[in-house]
């Protein structure tokens, strides 16, 4: 569902007050409103007419957009992690906003000297740019997570307010069994909502054969969803099928749904390229892994999530034992683009040594890690500013436990783009549900993180539900 709001008339637009709009907006008295996404326990239809909607503490993956022609103010509120990207530009009395980056670019038509070199350099250096809210062009920005943006067209003022931050510490007195029960309830609530909203629709899900896939298959069948499995893989995986591929076949057979292996090297490259550019312009390249022309037919997509969200500690408890210098070194190494370049830390021999001896992060040296071909692009001052950014983050969030700290860091730098690259950029084309956020995510912030190490939470929930799934490799 694509939408645009503009201060100037554009193709196929309707006028309301001083603005023009394109998209499925609803007129509510003196307002036009649009709600995209979904909510935990709330339905969009019941919220669209709620005059207090911006004061409600809502959980979900959503954007709420409302323009009042009497006050001439446009309000936008997004979810806690800002998963549905909204782009905007306000330059030379021209305002344009859309969930399609290229619509903003097209109608704004920024000059060549508008290119944001700092953003591009930052994106080269890190896995993603640390300059939150910025894009390839100086004039085009995007909404930050957990925010309410108020565009006042009377005085040309933009007010930004933020309603949430990662400031929750674990409640250690919660027992492991209580956490498992809470996790189970959250998962049941998610699948109950999906069933209620899409009674007979086909639900496609990424069946990798991993822990997330097993839970999705289990709860999906428990709630009577019409599942369709999708496994992205190489057509020729080698002499033996991987354990993951074998598991995906076993899961489909066990629960009785059709599973489709998709070969990413057989898709229409041009079609995949444009899908990725359109839906995920700021995220990582997914064009070799989104064979959209090979997809089976389904109506809604359901996918797992990165380990930092919930259910497991993706980094290990060793982070809690590092001193200040070691922590800084690890953060720099973890998110730095350099880790994808050949270096003393990426050689085959070193990987073998790490496998048998473990990773000694005390031995890592930031200066040596930085010694890559990319250094020719950056000045000394720029590299120091990147390091200072990480140091400032660690100083500002020193009171967070190690897991919530790296959750926040990951979310700030790459997490807001995760949804747009979901199922390799498909999520802005299909309605997409995450397996954990928002339903299980907020309760997980209160968990004792010792229970997450080694995927303990996920494994024990699977063991409780199905010995067949638990005993898979």
N, C-alpha and C positions, 0 to 999 in steps of 0.2 A: 504494500500500500504506500504509494508515493504521495507526498504533499509538499506544497510550496506556499509561503507567505511572502508578499513583496509590497513595497511602498509604491511601485510602479506597475502599470498594467503589463501583463505578460500573456502569452498565448493561452486560450481556453480558461482564463481566470474570471472570477466573479468578484464584485466589489462589495465590501462590508465596512462601513465607516471610512477611514482613510486608507485602508489596506485592501490588497487584492489577494485572493487565495485560490489554490487548486488542490483538490483532494476531498476526502469524505468527511468534511466538517459538518457539525450539527449546530443549528441556531438555537440558543437557549436565552430567551429574552434579549438583552442587549449584547450578548456574547456569541461568538462562534467558537466551538470547541471541537477538539479531536483528541481521542485517547488511542494510543497504539500499545500493543503488548498485552500482558495479562497480569493478574494479581493473585496473591495467596488468599483464598477465602472470600474474595470480592469479585463481582462481575462488572464488566465495563458498562453494561446497559443501566445498571443501578447507580453508577457514579456520574454518568454524563450530565445529569441534571442537578447534581448536588452542589449547592452554592458554597459549601464549606470544603470543597474537594482539596484545596491547596493547604488546608489546615489539618487534614487527616494524616495519620501516620500509616502509610500504605507500604506493603511489601510486595514485590513482584519484579518483573522486567517490563518497564513502561516509560512512556512519555505522556504527559498531560499538557496540552496546549490550549490556551484560552485567551481570546482578544475581546476586550470590552470597548465598543465604539463610543460610549459616553465618556469614559475616562481616557480613552485613546492609549491604553496600556496593554501590552502583550505579556502574559505570564506563561512560563514553561517550567515544569517540574519533572525531573527524571528519577529513576530508582537509585538505590544506595550505591550501586556499582556502575551506574551510567551505561548500561549495556547496549541500549539502542542509541546509536550516534545521531546527533543533530548538529548540523553545520549552519553557520550564519556569517553574514558580512554586513557592515554598516559603514558606508563610506560615501562621502560627497552627497549626503542626503538620500542615498539609496540604501534601503534595507532589504535584505533577501535572506530567507531561512528555509531549509529543507532537510529531509532525511537522506537526500541524494547529494553527495558532495559536488558532483559534476553539474547539477542544475544550478547550484550557487555560483560555480565557476562560469558557467555559460552566460547567465544573466548579468553577472558582475563584469565579466570580461576584463580581468585585471591586466595591467600592462606588464611587460617583461621585467621591468625593474621592481616588480612587486614580489618576486620570488624570495622566499624566506630561506636564505643560505644557512643561517644558524640552525634552523630546524633540520634541514637536509644533512648537515654535518653531524648533528647530534644523532640522527637516525642511522647514519653510517657507523658511528662509534659504538652505539649501544644496540641492543636487540630492537629497541624502539626509542624514539626521541624522549628525553626526560623533560622536554619543554611542553608541559601539559596544556592542553587547550589550543595549541598552535598547529598549523598545517604547512603545506608546501608554499602557501602564499600568505604574505603578511596580513592581507585584508580578510582572510577566511579563518575562522576559529570554530571550535566545537565546545559544547556544554561539558563541564566537568561533572563528576559523579555527585550524587546526593545533594543536588543543588536546585534552587529556584531562581531563575533569571527573570528580571522585570525590565522590559523595554518600554520606556516612557517616551512616546513620540511627540509630546508637547514640549519638553525641554531637552530632547535628544540625550537622555540619560539612561545608562544601563546599571542596574543594581543587581549584585550577585550575593545570594545568601546560601549557606551550607548547613544542612540539618543533621549530619551524622559524620562520625569519624571512627577509626579503629581504636577505641579506648576501652574495650571490654577485656577484663582479665578472667582467666579460667576459675570456675568455682570448684576447687579441688575436692570438696566434700561429696560431690556427686559420684556415686559408685559407678563402676564399669557397667553393671547390669542396668542401672538407671539410664545411662547414656545410650546403651543399645536399644532400650525400650523407647526412648525419645526419638532416636534415629529411625526406628521402625515406624513410629507414629507419623513422623514427618514424611517418610516415603509413601505411606498409605494415603496421606492427605493429598500429596502431589498426584498420584495416579487416580485417586477418586475424582479430583477436579478435571483431569484430562478426560476421563470416561464420561463425566457429566456434560462436558462441553463438546465432545466429539464421539457421540454414542456409537456410530457404526463406521466412522471414517477410518481409512487405513493410516496406521501410525508407523512411519518408517523410523528405524533407529540404527545407529552405527554399531554393528555387532563385531567388535574386534576380538571377542573371546576373552577379554580381560575381566577384572572384578566389576567394573561399572556395567559392562554388558550383561553379566550374569544377573545383577540386581534388576536391571531394566527388564530383562526377559521374565524374571520371576514375578515381579510386581505387576508387570503388564498383563501376564496371563492370569494372575490372581484377580485382577480387576476387569477381566474380560475384554482387553483391548485387542483390536484387529491388527496384529503386529506384522511388519514386513522388515526382515533383516537385510542389512547392507554391509558388505565387507570390502573395503578398498585394499587392493593388493597388487603385487606384480603378477603378471600372467604366468611367468615361469619362476616360481619361488625356489627352484633348485631340486635336487634329487629327492629330498624329503620335505613334506609340508611342515611349516613351522607349528609349534605348539599352539600359538594364537589362532592360526588358520584352522587347525584341527578342532580347537575348542569352539570356534564360531559355528562349525558344522554340527558339532555335538549338541550345542545349545539349541540350535534351530530344530534338530531332529527330536530332542527331548521334549521341547515345548510345543512342537507341532506347527511351526510357521515356516513360510518360504524364506530362504536366505539367498541373496543375490551377490555373488562375487563380482566386483567391478574392477576392471583392469585400467589403472590410470594412464597407462601408455597406449591405450587404444581409443581414447576419446578424441573429440574434435578440438584440436588445439586452439584455434581461433575463438571458438565459442567459449572455451574454458578461460582463455585470456581475458575476454571482455567481461565475463561474469565476475572474475576476481577484481578487475579494475573498477567495475561499477559498484559492487557491494562492499568491497573491503579495501578502499583506496589507501588507507594509512597503515594497514596491517601487514603481516608477513606474506610473502608470495605463496599462494596456494594453487597456482594455475596448473601445475603438473599432477594435482591430486583431486581435481573436481570434475570428474567425467559426467557432467550433467546430462549429456545426450544419451548416456547408458543407464540412467536411473530407472528403476521400476516405478510404477505409478503409486503415489501415496499422497495424503492430504496434509499431514502434520509431521514434523520431524522431532525426534527425541534423542538427545545425545548426552554422553558422559562429560566430565569436566576434568580440568587439570587438578592434580593432587593438592594444590594449596587451598582449594575451596573448602573441602570437608572430607572427612573419612580417613585421611591418612596424612602423615607427616612426610612430605615429599623430599625433605632435605636431611633428615636425621637429627638426632638429639645432640650430635657433636657441636652444633651451632651454639648451644647453650653453654659450652665449655671454652669457647674461644675468648681470648682477651681482646682489647679494643683494636689493636693493630691487626690481629688475625681476622677479626670480623670485617674490618674495612677491606682487607685484601680479598676475602672471600666474596663479599658483595661486588667488588669491582670485577672479579674474575667471572662471577656467575652471570652477570647481565651484560658483560662487555662483548661487543661484536668480535673482538679479537679471538675469542675462543673457537671461532670457526676458521681461523687461519692457522697454517702450520707454525708450530713453535715447539719449544722444548717440552711443553705441557700437552702437546697433541700428537706426539710421535707414537708409532706403533709400540716401540720398546717401552716407552713410559706408560702407555695404557696397560700393557701386560704387567708391569711392576705395580701399578696402582691396583690392578685386580687382585694380585696375590698378597700385596703388602698393605693395602688400604691407602686412602688419600691422605697425605700429610700436608694440610693447608698451611702449616707453619713454614714449610719450605718454599711456598709461593712468594715471588717477589714482584710487586706491582710494576716496577721499572722494566723487568724482563718480560712480563706479560705484555707490556705496551710496545715491545719491540717488534712491530709488524709492518708490512708494506703500507698500511693505512697512515702511518705516522707522517708520511710526506704531505698529507692533506691538511694536517692540523698544526696549529701553532702551539708553542709551549704553554702559552696562557690558556688556550682552549682546553688542553688536556688537564691542566691544573684545575680549571673550573669544573670539569666533569668529576674529578676526584673530590673536590670540595662539596659538590652537590651530594655525593654519597655520604661524606662525613657529616654534613649538616643534617641530612635525614636521620642518621644514626643518633646524633646528639639530640635532635628534637623528639625522637621516639624512644629514648633510652629506657623509659619506664614500661614499655610494652614487653611482654614475654617474647622469646625468640621466634616463636611460630607466628604470632599475630604481627610481629614486626616485619617478617619477610613476606607474609601475606599482603600487608599494606604496600610494601615496596614493589612487589610484583604487580599488584593491582594498579598502582600509580603509573607504572612504566609500560605495561603490556596488557594488563587485565581488562581495561575498558574496550580493547579491540577484539577480545576473545569471541564475543557473540557474533560480530560481523564476519569473522572467519570461520564460524561454526559450520561443521560439515563442509569445510573448504569453500566458504563464502556463500553457501546456499541459504543461510538463515535469514537474509533480508529478502529472499524470494519466497520461502516457505515459513509458516508459523513454526517457531522452534522453541522447545522446552529443554532446559538443562535438568539433569538428574538431581542436582543438589541445591542450586541457587534458584529461587530464594527460600524454598521450603525448609531444607535442613540447615541452611547456612547460618542463620542467626543463632539457633540453639548451639551450633558447633563452636561458636565463639566463647561459650561458657564451659566447654569441656576441659577436663584435665588432659593436657596435651601429651602426657606420658602414655595415654591409652591409644594415641594415634601412631606411635612409632612402629615401624614395620607393618603398616597397614592393618594393625590389630583390630580396629573398629570394623572395617569392611569384611575382613576374614571371619570374624566371629558372628557378624550378622548373617553372612552367607552360610556359615556352619549351622546356625540356628534354623535357617529356612530350608536348606537342601543339602544333604550329604553328597548327592551326585555332583552338584556345582562346586562344593567345597573341595572335593577330592580331585578336581581337575588340576593339571600342572600349572 
